[in-house]
Amino acid sequence: LNLGGIMLVSGEVGSGKSTSIRWALSQYHPSELTVLQVVANTASIGEFYKQLCWAMDIEIKAASRSFLARSFRTALKDIVLGKKQRAMLVIDEANLLRHEIFAELHTLTKFDHDSQNLLSIALVGNNTLIDKLTFRSSAPLASRVIAKGHLNAITLEQMQEYILHHLKIAGLKKQIFSDSAITAIYQGSGGRLRAANNLARGGLIAAVIEKTETVQAEHIRIASTELMA
């Protein structure tokens, strides 16, 4: 944020990329940081600029790319120079962006002949995002990447902490998943959070059907069978 650069966050599907970014940005007060969030798709660069304007609550009066870009940059200057706030653009599923958008995206961080950096960008996506940045057309954008983070699968110990954390949020003070159930969740999910959530939820349902208060490995196996069916 202080440097106005680009951060790259990559990881497999369901590894917790969006959750990690959301948690990190929650540490800032809205009065000091404006967060613009866009979920990428395979649309044209004109549609991408529309998404940027919508994120800024800018009324779109013309569909031309130059107008949309100018409107976005004007609104950004008002936030950073007028309101004295920092700004970060978070592009989730950035691996879906077209190559021509990668080729132009770096220009959003350039102001006053590149003497000012008013916008930080977080590119969040799966491993193909890294591949797209290796293209020659993406070189200007890649040169502005100042931080990289790759989310790996969590360990078995971390999975135990993760499940207990969710139980505490739900109001439970004890661990209702047996050690064997947690191991089954870890093995079945490969350490990926989204898959672990689905297995744990399914295991809870299976335990309720059997009217037992402890989730066992067999309940996770049943949940896995249902999810894969």
N, C-alpha and C positions, 0 to 999 in steps of 0.2 A: 504493500500500500504506500509506503513512503517513497519507493522508487518509481512507482507508476509502471511496473513491468507486467509480464505475463507469467502466470503460474500454470503448470501442467499437472493434473491429477489423473492418473490412469489406474486401471484395475479391471479384473474380470467382472462379469455381470453379477450383481448382487453382493459385491464385496464391501459395500458401505461408502462409496464415493460421495454420493449426494448427502448422506447423513453426516459424514465428516466435515464437508464444506459448511453445511447448515449449522453444525455445532460451533465451528471456528468463528463464523460470522456473528453468531449470537453473543459473542464476548464483547462486541462493540455496541455502543448506544446509538440509536437511530439519529441522534442529533450530531454525531460525528462521522457517520458513514451511511451513504446511500447505496443500497444493494439493488442492482438491476438483474433480474433473473430471466433467462431465456432457455427454453427447451428446443434444441436444434432439430431440424428435420432435413429432408432432401430438397427443399424448395429453392427457388432462385434467390439471387442476392437481393433483388428488389423486395421479395417477401421477407427476407432476413432483416432488412432495414425497417420494414413495417413492424416487425416484432420488437426491434429496439425502441421505436417510437411509442409503441403500446406500453412497453415497460416503463417509459417515462411519462405516460398519460398524455402524450402529445396528440392533438387532434390532427388527423391526416387529411389535408386539403388537396393534395396532389399526389399522384402515384409515381412520379419520376424519381429515379434513384438519387439524383443530385439534390432534389428538394428534401427527400427524406433524410439524407446524410447531413445536409445543412441544418435541418430542424433538430436532429439529434445532437449535433455538436453545439448548437446554440444553447439548448437546454442543459447540456453537460457543463458548459462554461458558467451558466447561472448557478448551478449547484456548487461547483468547486470554487469559483472566483467570487460569486455573489454571496452565497450562503456559507462559504468557508467550510464546506464539508469535503470529505474524501469520497470517491466513488469507485465501486467495483462492479464489473459486469461478469456474471457467472453464466457460462454457456454449458448447460448440461447436455449429455449425449452429443458432444462436439464432434465425435467420430462420424456423425451423419452429415456434417456440413460438406457442401460441394467444394471442389478444388479451387474454383474461382473466388469463393468466399475466403478461404485461407489466404489466397493471394492478396486480398484487399483488407483483410481484418486488421493488419498491423497499422493501417493508416488511422484507425480510430484513436490510437494513442499518441498521434503526432499533432502538436499544436505549435503555432508560431515558428515554423520552419524547424520543427523537432527540438525546440529549446525548452518546451514544457511537456511534462507528462501528467495529464489530468485524470487519466483513467487507468485503473488496473483491471486486468482480465484474468479470469480463472477458466481454463479449458478443462472440462471434465468429461471423460469418456473411457471406452474400453481400449484394449491394446492396439486396435487398428488406428486409433488417434495418433499414436507415435509414428506409425508407418506413413500417415498422410503428411506429417511434418517433415519427412525426409524428401519429399518431392521438391524439385528445383523451384517450382512456382510458389512453394511455401517457405522458401529460404528467408525472405524478409521477416516473416512472422516468427519463424524458429529462432532467428537471431535475437529476438526480444524476450525469449523465455529465460527468466532469471531464477526460477525455482521449479523443481520437479519432485513429484512424490508418487510412488506406486504402492497401492494397497494390496498386500499379500493376504492369503487366507490366514485366519487367526489360529492359535494353537489350542490344544485341548484344555489347558488351564484357563486360557482366555475365554473359551466357550463356557466353562463353568461360571466364570464371573459374569459373562454376558447374560446367561439365562437367569442367574440370581438377581441381576440388576432389573430385568424385566418383571420378575416376580415381586420385587419390592415396589416397583411402580404400580403394580396391580393391587398392592396392599397386603401381600403375604409376607410373613416374617420368617418362614421356614422354607427349606428346599424340598419341593415335592417331586423333583426328578431324581431318580436313583442314579448312582454313578454309571451303571450300565446303560441307562437311557441317555445320559449326556454323551457317553462314548458313541452310542449309536447315532445320535444327532450329529456329532462331529464327523463321524465317518460318512454318514449319508449326505451331509451337506458339503463335504470337502473343505470345511472351515469358512464357508461363505455365509454371510449373515442372513440374506433373504431366504436362502434355502433352509437355513437353520430355523428361522421363524416359522416357516410352513410346516416343517417336521414337528417342531415343538407344539404348535397349535393342534396339528392332527393327532399327536400323541395324547394331548390333554382330552380331546374329544373321545378317543378310544378308551381312556381310563374312566371317563365319566360314564360311558356306556356300560363298562364292566362294574361300575359303582365301587371303584377303588380310589383311595386318596393319594396313591403314589404312582407316578408314571414309570413304567418299566421299559426295558429294551424291546419287549414284544409289542408294546403299544406303538413304539416308533416304527417298528417293522410294518405294522398294520397301516400306519399313516403313510409310510413310504410306498406301500403297495397301492393305496388309494390315489396318491399323487401321481404315480407313474402309469396308472390305468388309462 
